[in-house]
Amino acid sequence: MIVAAMPVHLPGVLHSLEPTLNNFGYLAVLGLVLIEDFGVPVPGETVLILAAVYAGAGRLNVLLVGLLVFIVVLAAGGVALRFWFLR
C-alpha cells in the first residue's frame, strides 16, 4: 500500500500565517480574532481556519480552540451590548 506523505508546509496564504501559529499557538488564535473583532483588519478568520487545520492534524486541541473562539465571541457580544445600552 502506498501512503502519501503530508506536505511540509501549508499551501497558499495559510503558509504565511504558519510561523505565527507555530510560535504562539493558542495565543495567536485568541489575539488575532480578538483584535479583528474590534475592527482592526487582521486575518482573524483566516487564523481560525488554520487553527482548525492544525487541530485536525493533531497539533492543537480542538476543544481548546473552540473554547477560545467562544470566549472571543462573548467578548465581542459584550462590547456590542455595552454600546447599545450606553448609547
Secondary structure, DSSP 8 states (H G I E B T S, - for coil): -------SS--TTHHHHHHHHHHHTHHHHHHHHHHHHTT----HHHHHHHHHHHHHHTSS-HHHHHHHHHHHHHHHHHHHHHHHHH-
